[in-house]
């Protein structure tokens, strides 16, 4: 019976979650499997992988063929490395202790690289947040400056209007005062009229 180590899809739409399984190559992708070897969650960075290393090595030694994606995952977690070391033990090139020491050293080195990647991602995320905050602060400051400028212009316009109104009121008051101070033209008195008529009669005579 041909056996494949492959991914079996689980999880909801848009957020897949995979089981790493050993299954009959003729079985449907999400159908019956022989053994569950681990899980793979690609929704986080770096991806979370949990796998039974010894169980996976056993299936590989028995002839199971991993798919391309499963092979990449197995290699990432050191399964392919351990299979290679166990092959050396079978050939007598290494003892089991030496193979285990080499495998543990490889795991430590891998853990260091993963930790460095996580730290780099954390720094990049923090820098992105700081840049976004600085950009938002600059936009807010620009908006506040524009609002202050608009308010200053409005205040200046109001002051100009008030000054114009005061000047107009002062001019109107001054004009009224001049009109009140100007004396009215004197009309001839009624008493002087007969005298003027008498003089005109004398002249005619």
C-alpha positions as CSV (number, residue, x, y, z in Angstrom):
1,X,0.0,0.0,0.0
2,X,1.6,3.3,-1.1
3,X,1.7,5.8,1.8
4,X,2.0,9.5,1.6
5,X,2.8,12.1,4.3
6,X,0.6,15.1,3.4
7,X,-1.5,17.9,4.7
8,X,-5.2,17.5,5.5
9,X,-7.1,20.8,5.5
10,X,-9.1,22.0,8.5
11,X,-10.1,25.4,9.8
12,X,-12.7,27.9,8.6
13,X,-12.8,29.7,5.3
14,X,-9.9,32.1,4.8
15,X,-8.0,30.8,7.8
16,X,-6.8,27.3,7.0
17,X,-5.4,25.0,9.6
18,X,-3.7,21.7,8.5
19,X,-3.0,18.3,10.0
20,X,0.1,16.5,8.9
21,X,-1.0,12.9,8.4
22,X,0.3,9.6,7.0
23,X,-2.4,8.4,4.6
24,X,-3.1,5.9,1.8
25,X,-2.1,7.7,-1.4
26,X,-5.5,6.5,-2.9
27,X,-7.6,8.1,-0.1
28,X,-9.2,11.5,-0.6
29,X,-7.2,14.5,0.7
30,X,-9.4,15.1,3.7
31,X,-10.5,11.5,4.1
32,X,-9.4,8.7,6.2
33,X,-5.7,8.6,7.4
34,X,-3.4,6.1,9.0
35,X,-1.8,8.3,11.6
36,X,-1.8,12.0,12.6
37,X,1.8,13.2,12.8
38,X,1.4,16.9,13.6
39,X,-0.3,20.3,12.9
40,X,0.6,23.3,10.7
41,X,-0.8,26.7,11.3
42,X,0.2,29.2,8.5
43,X,-2.0,32.1,9.9
44,X,0.8,33.5,12.1
45,X,4.3,34.6,11.3
46,X,6.4,32.6,11.7
47,X,4.1,29.6,11.1
48,X,3.4,27.3,14.0
49,X,4.4,23.7,13.4
50,X,4.0,20.8,15.9
51,X,5.2,17.4,14.7
52,X,6.1,14.0,16.0
53,X,9.7,13.8,14.8
54,X,10.3,10.1,15.7
55,X,7.0,9.0,14.2
56,X,7.6,10.9,11.0
57,X,11.1,9.4,10.7
58,X,9.6,5.9,11.2
59,X,7.1,6.4,8.4
60,X,9.9,7.8,6.1
61,X,12.1,4.8,6.8
62,X,9.2,2.5,6.0
63,X,8.9,4.1,2.5
64,X,6.3,6.9,3.0
65,X,6.6,9.6,0.4
66,X,6.0,13.2,1.5
67,X,4.3,15.8,-0.8
68,X,6.4,18.8,-1.7
69,X,4.8,21.0,1.0
70,X,5.0,18.2,3.6
71,X,8.7,17.7,2.7
72,X,9.4,21.4,3.2
73,X,7.7,21.3,6.7
74,X,9.5,18.1,7.7
75,X,12.8,19.6,6.6
76,X,12.1,22.8,8.5
77,X,11.5,20.8,11.7
78,X,14.5,18.6,11.3
79,X,12.8,15.3,10.4
80,X,14.7,14.9,7.2
81,X,17.9,15.7,9.1
82,X,17.2,13.0,11.7
83,X,16.4,10.5,9.0
84,X,19.7,11.2,7.4
85,X,21.5,10.8,10.7
86,X,19.7,7.5,11.4
87,X,20.8,6.3,8.0
88,X,24.4,7.0,9.0
89,X,23.8,5.0,12.2
90,X,22.4,2.1,10.2
91,X,25.5,2.1,8.0
92,X,27.8,2.2,11.1
93,X,29.2,5.7,10.3
94,X,27.8,7.1,13.5
95,X,26.7,5.9,16.9
96,X,23.2,6.7,18.2
97,X,24.8,9.1,20.8
98,X,26.7,11.0,18.1
99,X,23.7,11.2,15.9
100,X,21.6,12.5,18.8
101,X,24.3,15.1,19.7
102,X,24.4,16.3,16.1
103,X,20.6,16.5,15.9
104,X,20.4,18.5,19.2
105,X,23.1,20.9,18.0
106,X,21.1,21.4,14.8
107,X,17.9,22.0,16.8
108,X,19.6,24.6,18.9
109,X,21.0,26.4,15.8
110,X,17.6,26.3,14.2
111,X,15.9,27.6,17.4
112,X,18.4,30.5,17.4
113,X,17.6,31.4,13.8
114,X,13.8,31.2,14.5
115,X,14.3,33.4,17.6
116,X,16.3,36.0,15.6
117,X,13.5,36.0,13.0
118,X,10.9,36.6,15.7
119,X,12.9,39.4,17.2
120,X,13.4,41.0,13.8
121,X,9.7,40.8,13.1
122,X,8.9,42.3,16.5
123,X,11.3,45.2,15.8
124,X,9.9,45.7,12.3
125,X,6.4,45.7,13.7
126,X,7.4,48.2,16.5
127,X,9.1,50.4,13.8
128,X,6.0,50.3,11.6
129,X,3.8,51.3,14.6
130,X,6.2,54.2,15.5
131,X,6.3,55.4,11.9
132,X,2.5,55.2,11.6
133,X,2.1,57.1,14.9
134,X,4.6,59.8,13.7
135,X,2.8,60.2,10.4
136,X,-0.6,60.5,12.2
137,X,0.9,63.1,14.6
138,X,2.3,65.1,11.7
139,X,-1.2,65.0,10.0
140,X,-2.8,66.1,13.2
141,X,-0.3,69.0,13.7
142,X,-0.9,70.1,10.1
143,X,-4.7,70.0,10.6
144,X,-4.4,72.0,13.9
145,X,-2.1,74.6,12.2
146,X,-4.6,74.9,9.3
147,X,-7.5,75.3,11.8
148,X,-5.5,77.9,13.8
149,X,-4.7,79.9,10.6
150,X,-8.4,79.8,9.6
151,X,-9.4,81.0,13.0
152,X,-6.9,83.8,12.9
153,X,-8.1,84.9,9.5
154,X,-11.7,84.9,10.7
155,X,-10.8,86.9,13.8
156,X,-8.9,89.4,11.6
157,X,-11.9,89.8,9.3
158,X,-14.2,90.3,12.3
159,X,-11.9,93.0,13.7
160,X,-11.8,94.7,10.3
161,X,-15.6,94.7,10.1
162,X,-15.9,96.1,13.6
163,X,-13.3,98.9,12.8
164,X,-15.2,99.8,9.6
165,X,-18.5,99.9,11.4
166,X,-17.0,102.1,14.2
167,X,-15.6,104.5,11.6
168,X,-18.9,104.7,9.8
169,X,-20.7,105.4,13.1
170,X,-18.2,108.1,14.0
171,X,-18.6,109.7,10.6
172,X,-22.4,109.7,10.9
173,X,-22.2,111.3,14.4
174,X,-19.8,114.0,13.2
175,X,-22.1,114.8,10.3
176,X,-25.1,115.1,12.6
177,X,-23.2,117.3,14.9
178,X,-22.2,119.7,12.0
179,X,-25.8,119.9,10.9
180,X,-27.0,120.8,14.4
181,X,-24.4,123.5,14.8
182,X,-25.1,125.3,11.4
183,X,-27.5,128.3,12.1
184,X,-30.6,128.6,10.0
185,X,-30.9,131.6,7.6
186,X,-32.6,134.5,9.2
187,X,-36.0,135.5,7.8
188,X,-37.0,139.1,7.6
189,X,-39.0,140.4,10.5
190,X,-42.7,141.3,10.0
191,X,-42.1,144.7,11.6
192,X,-39.6,145.8,9.0
193,X,-42.0,145.1,6.1
194,X,-44.2,148.3,6.3
195,X,-41.2,150.5,6.5
196,X,-39.8,149.1,3.3
197,X,-43.1,149.5,1.6
198,X,-43.3,153.2,2.7
199,X,-39.9,153.9,1.3
200,X,-40.8,152.3,-2.0
201,X,-44.0,154.6,-2.2
202,X,-41.9,157.7,-1.6
203,X,-39.6,156.8,-4.4
204,X,-42.5,156.3,-6.8
205,X,-44.0,159.7,-5.9
